[in-house]
Amino acid sequence: AAAALDNGVARTPPMGWLHWERFLCATDCSAQPRRCVSEQLFTEMADVMAAEGWRDAGYQYLCIDDCWAAPTRDERGRLRADPRRFPGGIRRLADYVHARGLKLGIYSDVGNQTCAGFPGSYGHYELDAQTFASWGVDLLKFDGCNSGSLELLAEGYRRMSLALNKTGRPIVYSCEWPFYLRPMQQPNYTEIKQYCNHWRNFFDVYDSWNSIKSILEWTALHQDSIVKIAGPGGWNDPDMASSITGHLLNFPSQLVIGNFGLSWDQAVTQMAMWAIMAAPLFMSNDLRRISPEAKWLLQNKEVIAINQDPLGKQGYRITKDKNFELWERPLSGGAYAVAVLYQQEIGGPQNFSFSLAFLGNGLACNPACSVRQLLPSSRDWGVHSWVSSLSVEVNPTGTVLLRV
């Protein structure tokens, strides 16, 4: 059987923009024409991504999440976009996006309804895959609401993977499979990676420090089971869901940098740690109104290079000392990314010291290495020997990101 790796995509974690956290399920365009889920929103965002360096920085996927569809399928049983909000349909939008050197993502659900109550793909997997391919879609986010049972959930994820590959179009396949399994049983990540390009593990990213902190703690606690499976073609999504009208809406782990809830140091922490975790980088913000500081952080080429490192190893926490955490990620060429995270939420900056011999099981700096700081600002720290110790000053809820 064909598997997700056959599609030749997601060799590094996908990067892009999606509407959910910032724009939610806003469907009343008369009340908020520039903030509703519509063709206008996505064409305007595509223009900004192409003109203001986002595409060139690597953010290539422009993704539509839930609430795009008409309430019912058409007379041939096919999904269709809401005709008021997407008057040209998804095909025209895809052509517009592609003309700007970007790729288009879309959303559906393994069950008979999406989380927000729009038509799901149950019973229509092959038809929907063919429809998405005919529209020129490049990524499918496949949710897990209303699936009925774990057996139907698994069958649906497998069938949609095979159906997408059968179209012959390379489509990134983003799954919610392990998140819906976890309350009942331990996910089989080997099987999940066989079918999916990235998969959701944990609860939602909100525009808040508590949300970022809880995701990092969950990832560290479960790193023994999830880190080893990540690699080219398949990635752990740290994760995201949101609640609306009693339903759970699930979307890729979103970078909320440039919104309202994070301090500067917390924004630095999200960017640094998502790079360490080899997470898909999907922004959810308003790129039409973003600060120069947030733009600098999100477009930081050295940090993105860590996230996109071709070795494809996910990082992990190697020690926790009171409120300090030390994380590392092996990189190509024998290098390592190192993050010092300070969880304290009171007081001022504090220093954390560690031996370079502690990194990479003693191999990262043997017999010597150069150290460069990437965040919160960039500067060279020079060459150090294997027995050297580094002392790093970190702000509360902040992170210092190094390349060794």
Beta strands, then each sheet from edge to edge (+ up, - down):
strand 1: 15-18
strand 2: 61-63
strand 3: 103-109
strand 4: 139-143
strand 5: 172-175
strand 6: 198-200
strand 7: 235-237
strand 8: 241-244
strand 9: 247-250
strand 10: 254-255
strand 11: 281-283
strand 12: 316-321
strand 13: 324-330
strand 14: 336-342
strand 15: 350-355
strand 16: 368-375
strand 17: 379-385
strand 18: 389-394
strand 19: 399-403
sheet 1: 7+ 6+ 5+ 4+ 3+ 2+ 1+ 11+ 10+
sheet 2: 8+ 9-
sheet 3: 12+ 13- 14+ 19- 16+ 17-
sheet 4: 15+ 18-
end
